[in-house]
Amino acid sequence: MKIKEAKEKIKGMLNDPYGSGSINAIKRLFNALLDTSMGYDKTKDKSGPLGVLDLENMAALDAILSDRDARIELCHMVYYGDDE
């Protein structure tokens, strides 16, 4: 899926007034991203909030979210409760 199409799809879910299981999960995900500073960009006049993560931890989270295998590995660690 191309980024433009993906953004439109997610925007529609974020703006849905009724919600569903998947829509509510996407909304919670983006609220968590805001809580962890992932909407913050100091180069923009209108930036997201500077949440609880410092710049180094923001960079680490951004790297994990951008790498499918790393993201899945950490999701499995959280879900299954193991660290390997």
N, C-alpha and C positions, 0 to 999 in steps of 0.2 A: 504494500500500500504506500502510495506517495504521501509525503509529509502534509501537503495541502489538504488532501482528502482526509487524512487522519485527524488533522486539527479541526476540520469542520465537523467530523463525526463526534469527537470528544467535546467540542463546544456545544453541540446540540444536547449531549448528555448532561453537561454541567448546567445548562440553562433550562433543563426540563423541570417544570413546576410540580410534577406528580411523583416522579421517581419510580424505581423498581429495585430489585436486588442488585442488578448490575449497575444501574445509574447511581444508586446510593453508595456503592463501593467506589466508583470513580470519584464521586464528590468527597468521600472520606480520604481517598488517596491524595487528592489535590489539597485538601485541608492539612494533611500531614506534611506535604511538600512545603506549604507555606509556613507551618510550624517549625520546620527544619531549615528555614532560610532559602529554600530552593527557588523562590520567586524573586529573590533580591539581586539587583544589578546596580552597583554603585555608579555606573556610567550613564544611567537613564535618569531623566528628571522625575519621572513617575515610576518608582521601583516598588517591588513587593516588600513586605516587612522583613526586617532583619530578625529572624527567629532565634532559636537557641544554639544553632551550630556556628562555629567559627569558620573562617575561610578554608582552612586545611581540611576540616571535616566535611564541609560543603563540597570540596573538590573530590574527596574520597567517595562520597555518596553519588556525585554526578558520574564518576567513573564506573561505579557498580551499576547504576541505572542504565548506563549506555552499553554495557557488556552483557549480552543475553545469558551466556554461560555462568558468569559470576552472579548475576541476579538470581538465576534459578538455583544455583548452589546455596546461596544464603537463604532463599525462601525455604528450601528443603531443610536447612539447618534449623530454622525457626519452627517449621511445621513438625519435623520429626524429632527435634530436640537433641540432635547430635551435632558435633562440630567437625566431622570429617567427611 
